[in-house]
Amino acid sequence: MQEKHCSRCGATFGCGRDEASCWCVALPLLPRDKLDPAADCLCPRCLAAAVDDATAAPTETDTDACAADPDSHA
């Protein structure tokens, strides 16, 4: 396994990209808009957090706010 440093937190971790399988294949893919093309891999903890953030339901969107108060964007 190749040793890498997390692009987010700097932690050292093993990357199995060039192996038969890597730990990251067990996680859902991140949406394209959540990827940073300039960044390298994330460690297991940061990748799991990024997946959680990307798949979390929004608490309130602008549409929800407008529906609650239609005069807010008059």
N, C-alpha and C positions, 0 to 999 in steps of 0.2 A: 504494500500500500504506500502511496505517495504521501509525504507529510506536507500539509498546507497550513496556512494561517487564515483564519476567518476574516472576510472582508468587512464584517460589521464590528466584531469585538476583539479581533486579534488572537483569539485562542488557537492553539495548535491542535490539529486533528488529522485523522487518516482519511485520504480520499482514494476510493477504489475505482476511479474512472477507467483506468487501464486494466482493471482486473475483470474477472468474469461477472462480478456484481459488486455494487456499492451499497452502503447503508441507506443512501439517499433515495434509492429506487422504491423503498417502502413507504415513502411520503408522497402525498398528492403533488402534482405539478403546480408551480406558481403561475398565475395568469401573466401573460406577456407584459401587461402594463405595470406589473410589480417587479419586473426584472431590471437590473441596472447593467447595461452592456459593458460598462467600464469596470465592473466589480468581478471578482473571482468567486469561488465557492464560499458558502456559509458553513459554519460548524453545525453539528447536530442540534444544539440548543437554539441557535439563531435561526436556522432553517425551519425548525418546528414552530418557532414564534412567528416567523414570516408567513408560514402557511396558515396558522391560526388567525393572524391579522387579516390575511387576504380572504379567508372564508367566513369570517365573522359577519353576522348580519349587521347592517348599519343601524345605529340607534335612532337617528332622525335624519331624513334627507330634506333638501329644499322643498321637494314636492309635498312631503308630509307637513312641513311648516306652513306652506301656502294653504293647504287644505284645512289646517287648524285655524288659520287666521287669514282669510281671503283678502283682507284689506292691507296686509303687510307689504304687498308689492304693487300697490296701486300707482 
